[in-house]
Amino acid sequence: MSNGKPRGKSGSEPGSPPPAEVLVWVFLAVAAAATIYFLLREPEDGPAVLDRAMAQARVLALAAALFGAVPGTWHILTRRGDRNLFAMAVLFNIILASYWTLRFALVP
């Protein structure tokens, strides 16, 4: 039975964003925070000495960026486009995921 309230396409309230959009923004925030933490603690000169916190930060940054990029891209492709800010968040997740993938591949 319906309670008389109109619902959006995703079945949620009309003003609330879809769950995929919320997840993409959360993962972008986590990936950006972990990336900033790693880059601020990394020494400017010489080889990077990874302590446990820095190693966890770079793994967290890669995982969060991937978890934000994949469902966000899928959401955009299935809906044939989306709002501009959401698409920008997905793009930044893809950029961070690419950066960390290359960093893992090229820098020990």
N, C-alpha and C positions, 0 to 999 in steps of 0.2 A: 504494500500500500504506500501511497505517496503522502507526504505530510504537507503538500501544497507549495513547497519551496522549489523554485526553478534551479536546475543544476547545469553546470557547464559540460563541455565535451568529455571531461575525464571523470565525471560523476561527483566532483567535489563542489563546494560552494562556488557561485559565479565569480566572486572577487578573488578567490584564492588561486595561486599558481598551481600547476600540475606537480605531482611529486618528483617527476624527473627533473623539472626545472630547479626545484629546491635542492635536490642532491647535487646537481652540477655546480650551483653557487657555493654550497658547503665544501665540496671537494676543491673548488678553485681557491677558496679561502685557506684551506688546510695546506694545499700545495704551495701557495704563495708564501704563507707563513714559514713553512719548513724550508723553502728555498732561501728566503731572506735570512733565516737563522743560520743556515749552512754558509751562505756567502759572507755574512758578517764575521763568522768565526774562522773562516779559512784564511791562512796567512797569505799576504800579498807576494812575498818573495820566497822562493824555495818550494820544495815539495810539500804537499798538504799532508799533515799528520792527522789521521782520522782517529778520534777517540770514539767511545761508544755512542755518545750523544750525537756527534756529527754523522756517524754511519747510519744511525736510526733516522736522522733528519733527512738524509738523501734518499733512503729507501721509502720513507713516508711521503716525501715530495713526489717521487716517481709513481708510487701506487695511487696517491690521491689524484694526480693529474690524469693517469690512465683511467681511473674509475670515474672521473668527471668527463673525460673526452669521449669515451666509447658510448655510454648511454645518451649523452648529449648529441653526438653526431647522429645516432640512430633516431633520436626524437626529431631532429631537424629533417632528416631524410624521409621519415615516414609521414611527416606533416607538410612536406614540400616547402620548407622555410618556416621561420618563426620570428618572434619579436627581435628587434635589433640588439638589445642588451643581453638577452639569452644567447644569441648567436655569438656575440663578442666574448661571453664567458666560456663558451665551448671552444672558440678559437684560442683563447689564452690557455685553456687546459691542454689543447693540442700542442701549442708552442712549448709549454712547460714539460709535457711528456716527451716531446722531441729533444729538448735540451738535455733532460736527465737520461734519456736513452743513449744519446751520443756521449754524454759525460761518462756513463758506465762503460761504454764500449771503448772509449779512447783514453780515459784517465784511470789508472788503477786505484 
